[in-house]
Amino acid sequence: MRPLALLVGFLAACGGSVCDNAVKAEQASNQKGALCGARTTTVHDAQKCNNNLSKCNTDDLNEINNYGACLNALPACASSNKIQWEGQRDGCINQAFQRISLTCFANIL
């Protein structure tokens, strides 16, 4: 079995694919941001992502997983920290999408 298939299988056994988990993290970050009126982030299409995971390598899957973990680690936003919160959230997005291969990026988004 290929390492990529092993990773996808392992992550699926842990409660969903990397795509499902990333989309849940995007939705949760939008809920946290709504508390202070922060701009929302794009919630991606988990089905499109799942259907095209074969275009992604192991490093890509790790980055998608790290992206979801980064968003999940965000605290709730408050009006007193809105700018900092948006900066943290944008850092999660930029870090992940700058590290994902172009082939993966083009096929899952």
Backbone atoms as SQL, in Angstrom:
CREATE TABLE atoms (id INTEGER PRIMARY KEY, chain TEXT, resi INTEGER, resn TEXT, atom TEXT, x REAL, y REAL, z REAL);
INSERT INTO atoms VALUES
  (1, 'A', 1, 'MET', 'N', 0.845, -1.172, 0.000),
  (2, 'A', 1, 'MET', 'CA', 0.000, 0.000, 0.000),
  (3, 'A', 1, 'MET', 'C', 0.890, 1.236, 0.000),
  (4, 'A', 2, 'ARG', 'N', 0.535, 2.231, -0.781),
  (5, 'A', 2, 'ARG', 'CA', 1.325, 3.460, -0.878),
  (6, 'A', 2, 'ARG', 'C', 1.230, 4.255, 0.418),
  (7, 'A', 3, 'PRO', 'N', 2.305, 5.008, 0.762),
  (8, 'A', 3, 'PRO', 'CA', 2.271, 5.817, 1.983),
  (9, 'A', 3, 'PRO', 'C', 1.116, 6.816, 1.987),
  (10, 'A', 4, 'LEU', 'N', 0.807, 7.390, 0.840),
  (11, 'A', 4, 'LEU', 'CA', -0.289, 8.337, 0.747),
  (12, 'A', 4, 'LEU', 'C', -1.602, 7.674, 1.119),
  (13, 'A', 5, 'ALA', 'N', -1.824, 6.487, 0.600),
  (14, 'A', 5, 'ALA', 'CA', -3.059, 5.756, 0.911),
  (15, 'A', 5, 'ALA', 'C', -3.125, 5.414, 2.393),
  (16, 'A', 6, 'LEU', 'N', -1.988, 5.076, 2.971),
  (17, 'A', 6, 'LEU', 'CA', -1.954, 4.788, 4.408),
  (18, 'A', 6, 'LEU', 'C', -2.332, 6.014, 5.225),
  (19, 'A', 7, 'LEU', 'N', -1.778, 7.161, 4.840),
  (20, 'A', 7, 'LEU', 'CA', -2.064, 8.388, 5.573),
  (21, 'A', 7, 'LEU', 'C', -3.533, 8.757, 5.455),
  (22, 'A', 8, 'VAL', 'N', -4.065, 8.699, 4.253),
  (23, 'A', 8, 'VAL', 'CA', -5.486, 9.019, 4.057),
  (24, 'A', 8, 'VAL', 'C', -6.356, 8.070, 4.873),
  (25, 'A', 9, 'GLY', 'N', -6.018, 6.779, 4.842),
  (26, 'A', 9, 'GLY', 'CA', -6.778, 5.802, 5.619),
  (27, 'A', 9, 'GLY', 'C', -6.691, 6.064, 7.105),
  (28, 'A', 10, 'PHE', 'N', -5.508, 6.396, 7.582),
  (29, 'A', 10, 'PHE', 'CA', -5.322, 6.684, 9.000),
  (30, 'A', 10, 'PHE', 'C', -6.137, 7.901, 9.412),
  (31, 'A', 11, 'LEU', 'N', -6.062, 8.954, 8.622),
  (32, 'A', 11, 'LEU', 'CA', -6.788, 10.170, 8.969),
  (33, 'A', 11, 'LEU', 'C', -8.293, 9.963, 8.891),
  (34, 'A', 12, 'ALA', 'N', -8.740, 9.176, 7.940),
  (35, 'A', 12, 'ALA', 'CA', -10.171, 8.893, 7.836),
  (36, 'A', 12, 'ALA', 'C', -10.653, 8.129, 9.062),
  (37, 'A', 13, 'ALA', 'N', -9.821, 7.252, 9.583),
  (38, 'A', 13, 'ALA', 'CA', -10.180, 6.486, 10.773),
  (39, 'A', 13, 'ALA', 'C', -10.254, 7.382, 12.009),
  (40, 'A', 14, 'CYS', 'N', -9.640, 8.541, 11.937),
  (41, 'A', 14, 'CYS', 'CA', -9.606, 9.469, 13.074),
  (42, 'A', 14, 'CYS', 'C', -10.746, 10.481, 13.025),
  (43, 'A', 15, 'GLY', 'N', -11.762, 10.252, 12.231),
  (44, 'A', 15, 'GLY', 'CA', -12.905, 11.146, 12.266),
  (45, 'A', 15, 'GLY', 'C', -13.160, 11.906, 10.983),
  (46, 'A', 16, 'GLY', 'N', -12.606, 11.522, 9.886),
  (47, 'A', 16, 'GLY', 'CA', -12.863, 12.190, 8.619),
  (48, 'A', 16, 'GLY', 'C', -11.579, 12.384, 7.846),
  (49, 'A', 17, 'SER', 'N', -11.728, 12.683, 6.591),
  (50, 'A', 17, 'SER', 'CA', -10.559, 12.921, 5.748),
  (51, 'A', 17, 'SER', 'C', -9.936, 14.265, 6.101),
  (52, 'A', 18, 'VAL', 'N', -8.752, 14.504, 5.577),
  (53, 'A', 18, 'VAL', 'CA', -8.116, 15.804, 5.799),
  (54, 'A', 18, 'VAL', 'C', -8.997, 16.907, 5.222),
  (55, 'A', 19, 'CYS', 'N', -9.693, 16.614, 4.141),
  (56, 'A', 19, 'CYS', 'CA', -10.590, 17.603, 3.538),
  (57, 'A', 19, 'CYS', 'C', -11.770, 17.895, 4.457),
  (58, 'A', 20, 'ASP', 'N', -12.409, 16.840, 4.955),
  (59, 'A', 20, 'ASP', 'CA', -13.546, 17.022, 5.863),
  (60, 'A', 20, 'ASP', 'C', -13.130, 17.824, 7.090),
  (61, 'A', 21, 'ASN', 'N', -11.982, 17.484, 7.634),
  (62, 'A', 21, 'ASN', 'CA', -11.503, 18.165, 8.838),
  (63, 'A', 21, 'ASN', 'C', -11.148, 19.625, 8.566),
  (64, 'A', 22, 'ALA', 'N', -10.554, 19.900, 7.397),
  (65, 'A', 22, 'ALA', 'CA', -10.218, 21.282, 7.046),
  (66, 'A', 22, 'ALA', 'C', -11.484, 22.123, 6.887),
  (67, 'A', 23, 'VAL', 'N', -12.490, 21.568, 6.240),
  (68, 'A', 23, 'VAL', 'CA', -13.747, 22.299, 6.050),
  (69, 'A', 23, 'VAL', 'C', -14.424, 22.557, 7.397),
  (70, 'A', 24, 'LYS', 'N', -14.417, 21.582, 8.279),
  (71, 'A', 24, 'LYS', 'CA', -14.978, 21.787, 9.622),
  (72, 'A', 24, 'LYS', 'C', -14.215, 22.885, 10.363),
  (73, 'A', 25, 'ALA', 'N', -12.903, 22.921, 10.190),
  (74, 'A', 25, 'ALA', 'CA', -12.085, 23.945, 10.841),
  (75, 'A', 25, 'ALA', 'C', -12.383, 25.326, 10.253),
  (76, 'A', 26, 'GLU', 'N', -12.608, 25.394, 8.926),
  (77, 'A', 26, 'GLU', 'CA', -12.970, 26.670, 8.301),
  (78, 'A', 26, 'GLU', 'C', -14.310, 27.159, 8.849),
  (79, 'A', 27, 'GLN', 'N', -15.267, 26.265, 8.951),
  (80, 'A', 27, 'GLN', 'CA', -16.585, 26.634, 9.488),
  (81, 'A', 27, 'GLN', 'C', -16.465, 27.104, 10.934),
  (82, 'A', 28, 'ALA', 'N', -15.673, 26.393, 11.725),
  (83, 'A', 28, 'ALA', 'CA', -15.491, 26.764, 13.133),
  (84, 'A', 28, 'ALA', 'C', -14.790, 28.110, 13.262),
  (85, 'A', 29, 'SER', 'N', -13.805, 28.365, 12.404),
  (86, 'A', 29, 'SER', 'CA', -13.108, 29.651, 12.493),
  (87, 'A', 29, 'SER', 'C', -14.048, 30.793, 12.120),
  (88, 'A', 30, 'ASN', 'N', -14.947, 30.559, 11.177),
  (89, 'A', 30, 'ASN', 'CA', -15.931, 31.595, 10.844),
  (90, 'A', 30, 'ASN', 'C', -16.865, 31.854, 12.021),
  (91, 'A', 31, 'GLN', 'N', -17.226, 30.808, 12.749),
  (92, 'A', 31, 'GLN', 'CA', -18.060, 30.993, 13.944),
  (93, 'A', 31, 'GLN', 'C', -17.311, 31.777, 15.019),
  (94, 'A', 32, 'LYS', 'N', -16.036, 31.445, 15.224),
  (95, 'A', 32, 'LYS', 'CA', -15.229, 32.178, 16.213),
  (96, 'A', 32, 'LYS', 'C', -15.073, 33.633, 15.804),
  (97, 'A', 33, 'GLY', 'N', -14.886, 33.867, 14.510),
  (98, 'A', 33, 'GLY', 'CA', -14.715, 35.228, 14.006),
  (99, 'A', 33, 'GLY', 'C', -15.983, 36.049, 14.036),
  (100, 'A', 34, 'ALA', 'N', -17.127, 35.389, 13.937),
  (101, 'A', 34, 'ALA', 'CA', -18.408, 36.101, 13.958),
  (102, 'A', 34, 'ALA', 'C', -18.627, 36.807, 15.285),
  (103, 'A', 35, 'LEU', 'N', -17.984, 36.320, 16.335),
  (104, 'A', 35, 'LEU', 'CA', -18.142, 36.923, 17.663),
  (105, 'A', 35, 'LEU', 'C', -17.645, 38.361, 17.707),
  (106, 'A', 36, 'CYS', 'N', -16.760, 38.724, 16.764),
  (107, 'A', 36, 'CYS', 'CA', -16.234, 40.091, 16.752),
  (108, 'A', 36, 'CYS', 'C', -16.448, 40.770, 15.407),
  (109, 'A', 37, 'GLY', 'N', -17.190, 40.149, 14.526),
  (110, 'A', 37, 'GLY', 'CA', -17.459, 40.743, 13.217),
  (111, 'A', 37, 'GLY', 'C', -16.292, 40.634, 12.248),
  (112, 'A', 38, 'ALA', 'N', -15.431, 39.651, 12.444),
  (113, 'A', 38, 'ALA', 'CA', -14.294, 39.454, 11.541),
  (114, 'A', 38, 'ALA', 'C', -14.799, 39.000, 10.177),
  (115, 'A', 39, 'ARG', 'N', -14.025, 39.313, 9.151),
  (116, 'A', 39, 'ARG', 'CA', -14.396, 38.829, 7.823),
  (117, 'A', 39, 'ARG', 'C', -14.306, 37.306, 7.818),
  (118, 'A', 40, 'THR', 'N', -15.124, 36.706, 6.997),
  (119, 'A', 40, 'THR', 'CA', -15.156, 35.244, 6.949),
  (120, 'A', 40, 'THR', 'C', -14.083, 34.728, 6.000),
  (121, 'A', 41, 'THR', 'N', -13.722, 33.483, 6.190),
  (122, 'A', 41, 'THR', 'CA', -12.813, 32.805, 5.282),
  (123, 'A', 41, 'THR', 'C', -13.640, 31.905, 4.374),
  (124, 'A', 42, 'THR', 'N', -13.099, 31.608, 3.224),
  (125, 'A', 42, 'THR', 'CA', -13.780, 30.723, 2.286),
  (126, 'A', 42, 'THR', 'C', -13.881, 29.330, 2.880),
  (127, 'A', 43, 'VAL', 'N', -15.066, 28.762, 2.823),
  (128, 'A', 43, 'VAL', 'CA', -15.253, 27.364, 3.215),
  (129, 'A', 43, 'VAL', 'C', -15.216, 26.560, 1.922),
  (130, 'A', 44, 'HIS', 'N', -14.237, 25.679, 1.818),
  (131, 'A', 44, 'HIS', 'CA', -14.017, 24.919, 0.594),
  (132, 'A', 44, 'HIS', 'C', -14.987, 23.751, 0.456),
  (133, 'A', 45, 'ASP', 'N', -15.044, 23.191, -0.713),
  (134, 'A', 45, 'ASP', 'CA', -15.924, 22.077, -1.038),
  (135, 'A', 45, 'ASP', 'C', -15.224, 20.771, -0.659),
  (136, 'A', 46, 'ALA', 'N', -15.653, 20.164, 0.441),
  (137, 'A', 46, 'ALA', 'CA', -15.012, 18.943, 0.929),
  (138, 'A', 46, 'ALA', 'C', -15.119, 17.810, -0.090),
  (139, 'A', 47, 'GLN', 'N', -16.239, 17.717, -0.790),
  (140, 'A', 47, 'GLN', 'CA', -16.412, 16.640, -1.761),
  (141, 'A', 47, 'GLN', 'C', -15.416, 16.781, -2.911),
  (142, 'A', 48, 'LYS', 'N', -15.242, 17.991, -3.427),
  (143, 'A', 48, 'LYS', 'CA', -14.267, 18.210, -4.506),
  (144, 'A', 48, 'LYS', 'C', -12.873, 17.861, -4.019),
  (145, 'A', 49, 'CYS', 'N', -12.553, 18.294, -2.825),
  (146, 'A', 49, 'CYS', 'CA', -11.244, 17.990, -2.240),
  (147, 'A', 49, 'CYS', 'C', -11.060, 16.487, -2.089),
  (148, 'A', 50, 'ASN', 'N', -12.037, 15.826, -1.490),
  (149, 'A', 50, 'ASN', 'CA', -11.950, 14.372, -1.290),
  (150, 'A', 50, 'ASN', 'C', -11.817, 13.620, -2.612),
  (151, 'A', 51, 'ASN', 'N', -12.545, 14.065, -3.624),
  (152, 'A', 51, 'ASN', 'CA', -12.509, 13.395, -4.924),
  (153, 'A', 51, 'ASN', 'C', -11.164, 13.531, -5.625),
  (154, 'A', 52, 'ASN', 'N', -10.377, 14.522, -5.238),
  (155, 'A', 52, 'ASN', 'CA', -9.122, 14.785, -5.927),
  (156, 'A', 52, 'ASN', 'C', -7.888, 14.633, -5.048),
  (157, 'A', 53, 'LEU', 'N', -8.038, 14.007, -3.898),
  (158, 'A', 53, 'LEU', 'CA', -6.889, 13.820, -3.007),
  (159, 'A', 53, 'LEU', 'C', -5.760, 13.023, -3.655),
  (160, 'A', 54, 'SER', 'N', -6.078, 12.220, -4.640),
  (161, 'A', 54, 'SER', 'CA', -5.036, 11.439, -5.307),
  (162, 'A', 54, 'SER', 'C', -4.038, 12.335, -6.039),
  (163, 'A', 55, 'LYS', 'N', -4.401, 13.582, -6.265),
  (164, 'A', 55, 'LYS', 'CA', -3.506, 14.540, -6.920),
  (165, 'A', 55, 'LYS', 'C', -2.533, 15.174, -5.924),
  (166, 'A', 56, 'CYS', 'N', -2.703, 14.845, -4.651),
  (167, 'A', 56, 'CYS', 'CA', -1.894, 15.440, -3.588),
  (168, 'A', 56, 'CYS', 'C', -0.903, 14.403, -3.059),
  (169, 'A', 57, 'ASN', 'N', 0.273, 14.877, -2.691),
  (170, 'A', 57, 'ASN', 'CA', 1.273, 13.975, -2.119),
  (171, 'A', 57, 'ASN', 'C', 1.190, 14.014, -0.591),
  (172, 'A', 58, 'THR', 'N', 2.010, 13.243, 0.043),
  (173, 'A', 58, 'THR', 'CA', 1.993, 13.150, 1.510),
  (174, 'A', 58, 'THR', 'C', 2.264, 14.501, 2.162),
  (175, 'A', 59, 'ASP', 'N', 3.191, 15.275, 1.612),
  (176, 'A', 59, 'ASP', 'CA', 3.470, 16.601, 2.160),
  (177, 'A', 59, 'ASP', 'C', 2.242, 17.502, 2.055),
  (178, 'A', 60, 'ASP', 'N', 1.535, 17.416, 0.931),
  (179, 'A', 60, 'ASP', 'CA', 0.309, 18.203, 0.764),
  (180, 'A', 60, 'ASP', 'C', -0.722, 17.842, 1.833),
  (181, 'A', 61, 'LEU', 'N', -0.904, 16.550, 2.052),
  (182, 'A', 61, 'LEU', 'CA', -1.867, 16.101, 3.061),
  (183, 'A', 61, 'LEU', 'C', -1.490, 16.590, 4.446),
  (184, 'A', 62, 'ASN', 'N', -0.205, 16.576, 4.742),
  (185, 'A', 62, 'ASN', 'CA', 0.260, 17.101, 6.030),
  (186, 'A', 62, 'ASN', 'C', -0.056, 18.588, 6.152),
  (187, 'A', 63, 'GLU', 'N', 0.133, 19.338, 5.065),
  (188, 'A', 63, 'GLU', 'CA', -0.148, 20.777, 5.102),
  (189, 'A', 63, 'GLU', 'C', -1.640, 21.057, 5.262),
  (190, 'A', 64, 'ILE', 'N', -2.471, 20.272, 4.598),
  (191, 'A', 64, 'ILE', 'CA', -3.923, 20.436, 4.758),
  (192, 'A', 64, 'ILE', 'C', -4.309, 20.134, 6.200),
  (193, 'A', 65, 'ASN', 'N', -3.723, 19.089, 6.751),
  (194, 'A', 65, 'ASN', 'CA', -3.981, 18.733, 8.148),
  (195, 'A', 65, 'ASN', 'C', -3.492, 19.841, 9.089),
  (196, 'A', 66, 'ASN', 'N', -2.310, 20.383, 8.841),
  (197, 'A', 66, 'ASN', 'CA', -1.769, 21.475, 9.665),
  (198, 'A', 66, 'ASN', 'C', -2.645, 22.718, 9.569),
  (199, 'A', 67, 'TYR', 'N', -3.173, 22.972, 8.386),
  (200, 'A', 67, 'TYR', 'CA', -4.073, 24.111, 8.170),
  (201, 'A', 67, 'TYR', 'C', -5.304, 23.990, 9.069),
  (202, 'A', 68, 'GLY', 'N', -5.926, 22.825, 9.060),
  (203, 'A', 68, 'GLY', 'CA', -7.090, 22.610, 9.920),
  (204, 'A', 68, 'GLY', 'C', -6.747, 22.738, 11.386),
  (205, 'A', 69, 'ALA', 'N', -5.611, 22.190, 11.776),
  (206, 'A', 69, 'ALA', 'CA', -5.182, 22.273, 13.179),
  (207, 'A', 69, 'ALA', 'C', -4.920, 23.723, 13.585),
  (208, 'A', 70, 'CYS', 'N', -4.324, 24.487, 12.689),
  (209, 'A', 70, 'CYS', 'CA', -4.049, 25.904, 12.970),
  (210, 'A', 70, 'CYS', 'C', -5.352, 26.673, 13.175),
  (211, 'A', 71, 'LEU', 'N', -6.318, 26.449, 12.290),
  (212, 'A', 71, 'LEU', 'CA', -7.617, 27.125, 12.444),
  (213, 'A', 71, 'LEU', 'C', -8.316, 26.692, 13.725),
  (214, 'A', 72, 'ASN', 'N', -8.235, 25.419, 14.041),
  (215, 'A', 72, 'ASN', 'CA', -8.876, 24.920, 15.263),
  (216, 'A', 72, 'ASN', 'C', -8.248, 25.498, 16.518),
  (217, 'A', 73, 'ALA', 'N', -6.982, 25.871, 16.451),
  (218, 'A', 73, 'ALA', 'CA', -6.286, 26.411, 17.615),
  (219, 'A', 73, 'ALA', 'C', -6.594, 27.891, 17.861),
  (220, 'A', 74, 'LEU', 'N', -7.274, 28.535, 16.923),
  (221, 'A', 74, 'LEU', 'CA', -7.604, 29.949, 17.106),
  (222, 'A', 74, 'LEU', 'C', -8.533, 30.114, 18.309),
  (223, 'A', 75, 'PRO', 'N', -8.293, 31.146, 19.107),
  (224, 'A', 75, 'PRO', 'CA', -9.226, 31.429, 20.208),
  (225, 'A', 75, 'PRO', 'C', -10.488, 32.086, 19.648),
  (226, 'A', 76, 'ALA', 'N', -11.460, 32.249, 20.480),
  (227, 'A', 76, 'ALA', 'CA', -12.642, 33.010, 20.081),
  (228, 'A', 76, 'ALA', 'C', -12.218, 34.460, 19.877),
  (229, 'A', 77, 'CYS', 'N', -12.774, 35.100, 18.891),
  (230, 'A', 77, 'CYS', 'CA', -12.449, 36.488, 18.597),
  (231, 'A', 77, 'CYS', 'C', -13.284, 37.411, 19.475),
  (232, 'A', 78, 'ALA', 'N', -12.665, 38.505, 19.886),
  (233, 'A', 78, 'ALA', 'CA', -13.360, 39.553, 20.651),
  (234, 'A', 78, 'ALA', 'C', -13.062, 40.886, 19.975),
  (235, 'A', 79, 'SER', 'N', -13.915, 41.854, 20.194),
  (236, 'A', 79, 'SER', 'CA', -13.703, 43.155, 19.539),
  (237, 'A', 79, 'SER', 'C', -12.345, 43.749, 19.898),
  (238, 'A', 80, 'SER', 'N', -11.837, 43.439, 21.068),
  (239, 'A', 80, 'SER', 'CA', -10.544, 43.979, 21.493),
  (240, 'A', 80, 'SER', 'C', -9.348, 43.337, 20.790),
  (241, 'A', 81, 'ASN', 'N', -9.555, 42.166, 20.144),
  (242, 'A', 81, 'ASN', 'CA', -8.435, 41.505, 19.475),
  (243, 'A', 81, 'ASN', 'C', -8.746, 41.153, 18.018),
  (244, 'A', 82, 'LYS', 'N', -9.712, 41.834, 17.421),
  (245, 'A', 82, 'LYS', 'CA', -10.152, 41.502, 16.067),
  (246, 'A', 82, 'LYS', 'C', -9.004, 41.533, 15.057),
  (247, 'A', 83, 'ILE', 'N', -8.218, 42.591, 15.045),
  (248, 'A', 83, 'ILE', 'CA', -7.135, 42.725, 14.060),
  (249, 'A', 83, 'ILE', 'C', -6.103, 41.620, 14.254),
  (250, 'A', 84, 'GLN', 'N', -5.729, 41.351, 15.493),
  (251, 'A', 84, 'GLN', 'CA', -4.761, 40.291, 15.769),
  (252, 'A', 84, 'GLN', 'C', -5.337, 38.923, 15.394),
  (253, 'A', 85, 'TRP', 'N', -6.603, 38.715, 15.719),
  (254, 'A', 85, 'TRP', 'CA', -7.245, 37.438, 15.410),
  (255, 'A', 85, 'TRP', 'C', -7.264, 37.194, 13.906),
  (256, 'A', 86, 'GLU', 'N', -7.668, 38.222, 13.140),
  (257, 'A', 86, 'GLU', 'CA', -7.679, 38.075, 11.683),
  (258, 'A', 86, 'GLU', 'C', -6.269, 37.797, 11.157),
  (259, 'A', 87, 'GLY', 'N', -5.260, 38.420, 11.763),
  (260, 'A', 87, 'GLY', 'CA', -3.881, 38.168, 11.366),
  (261, 'A', 87, 'GLY', 'C', -3.463, 36.734, 11.635),
  (262, 'A', 88, 'GLN', 'N', -3.864, 36.201, 12.774),
  (263, 'A', 88, 'GLN', 'CA', -3.562, 34.801, 13.086),
  (264, 'A', 88, 'GLN', 'C', -4.252, 33.865, 12.097),
  (265, 'A', 89, 'ARG', 'N', -5.520, 34.121, 11.847),
  (266, 'A', 89, 'ARG', 'CA', -6.275, 33.284, 10.914),
  (267, 'A', 89, 'ARG', 'C', -5.677, 33.359, 9.516),
  (268, 'A', 90, 'ASP', 'N', -5.324, 34.566, 9.074),
  (269, 'A', 90, 'ASP', 'CA', -4.711, 34.728, 7.759),
  (270, 'A', 90, 'ASP', 'C', -3.355, 34.015, 7.691),
  (271, 'A', 91, 'GLY', 'N', -2.650, 33.982, 8.813),
  (272, 'A', 91, 'GLY', 'CA', -1.379, 33.258, 8.866),
  (273, 'A', 91, 'GLY', 'C', -1.581, 31.768, 8.636),
  (274, 'A', 92, 'CYS', 'N', -2.635, 31.211, 9.212),
  (275, 'A', 92, 'CYS', 'CA', -2.957, 29.792, 8.984),
  (276, 'A', 92, 'CYS', 'C', -3.191, 29.535, 7.504),
  (277, 'A', 93, 'ILE', 'N', -3.962, 30.414, 6.887),
  (278, 'A', 93, 'ILE', 'CA', -4.318, 30.245, 5.480),
  (279, 'A', 93, 'ILE', 'C', -3.089, 30.383, 4.596),
  (280, 'A', 94, 'ASN', 'N', -2.331, 31.447, 4.800),
  (281, 'A', 94, 'ASN', 'CA', -1.171, 31.700, 3.950),
  (282, 'A', 94, 'ASN', 'C', -0.115, 30.617, 4.082),
  (283, 'A', 95, 'GLN', 'N', 0.143, 30.184, 5.281),
  (284, 'A', 95, 'GLN', 'CA', 1.153, 29.155, 5.499),
  (285, 'A', 95, 'GLN', 'C', 0.791, 27.878, 4.750),
  (286, 'A', 96, 'ALA', 'N', -0.442, 27.456, 4.875),
  (287, 'A', 96, 'ALA', 'CA', -0.860, 26.204, 4.240),
  (288, 'A', 96, 'ALA', 'C', -0.833, 26.306, 2.729),
  (289, 'A', 97, 'PHE', 'N', -1.438, 27.343, 2.200),
  (290, 'A', 97, 'PHE', 'CA', -1.611, 27.396, 0.759),
  (291, 'A', 97, 'PHE', 'C', -0.340, 27.793, 0.019),
  (292, 'A', 98, 'GLN', 'N', 0.664, 28.286, 0.718),
  (293, 'A', 98, 'GLN', 'CA', 1.954, 28.524, 0.081),
  (294, 'A', 98, 'GLN', 'C', 2.795, 27.268, 0.040),
  (295, 'A', 99, 'ARG', 'N', 2.459, 26.286, 0.849),
  (296, 'A', 99, 'ARG', 'CA', 3.244, 25.057, 0.935),
  (297, 'A', 99, 'ARG', 'C', 2.646, 23.883, 0.181),
  (298, 'A', 100, 'ILE', 'N', 1.393, 23.974, -0.204),
  (299, 'A', 100, 'ILE', 'CA', 0.748, 22.893, -0.945),
  (300, 'A', 100, 'ILE', 'C', 1.206, 22.963, -2.399),
  (301, 'A', 101, 'SER', 'N', 1.486, 21.816, -2.994),
  (302, 'A', 101, 'SER', 'CA', 1.948, 21.781, -4.388),
  (303, 'A', 101, 'SER', 'C', 0.880, 22.373, -5.313),
  (304, 'A', 102, 'LEU', 'N', 1.320, 22.922, -6.414),
  (305, 'A', 102, 'LEU', 'CA', 0.390, 23.521, -7.363),
  (306, 'A', 102, 'LEU', 'C', -0.597, 22.504, -7.929),
  (307, 'A', 103, 'THR', 'N', -0.136, 21.271, -8.151),
  (308, 'A', 103, 'THR', 'CA', -1.011, 20.225, -8.667),
  (309, 'A', 103, 'THR', 'C', -2.132, 19.932, -7.684),
  (310, 'A', 104, 'CYS', 'N', -1.790, 19.780, -6.441),
  (311, 'A', 104, 'CYS', 'CA', -2.797, 19.524, -5.413),
  (312, 'A', 104, 'CYS', 'C', -3.735, 20.713, -5.292),
  (313, 'A', 105, 'PHE', 'N', -3.163, 21.899, -5.149),
  (314, 'A', 105, 'PHE', 'CA', -3.923, 23.125, -4.981),
  (315, 'A', 105, 'PHE', 'C', -4.963, 23.294, -6.097),
  (316, 'A', 106, 'ALA', 'N', -4.527, 23.093, -7.333),
  (317, 'A', 106, 'ALA', 'CA', -5.410, 23.286, -8.477),
  (318, 'A', 106, 'ALA', 'C', -6.553, 22.288, -8.534),
  (319, 'A', 107, 'ASN', 'N', -6.349, 21.120, -7.944),
  (320, 'A', 107, 'ASN', 'CA', -7.356, 20.069, -8.030),
  (321, 'A', 107, 'ASN', 'C', -8.299, 19.979, -6.842),
  (322, 'A', 108, 'ILE', 'N', -7.896, 20.473, -5.687),
  (323, 'A', 108, 'ILE', 'CA', -8.767, 20.330, -4.515),
  (324, 'A', 108, 'ILE', 'C', -9.583, 21.583, -4.222),
  (325, 'A', 109, 'LEU', 'N', -9.191, 22.717, -4.789),
  (326, 'A', 109, 'LEU', 'CA', -9.929, 23.958, -4.499),
  (327, 'A', 109, 'LEU', 'C', -10.887, 24.309, -5.610);
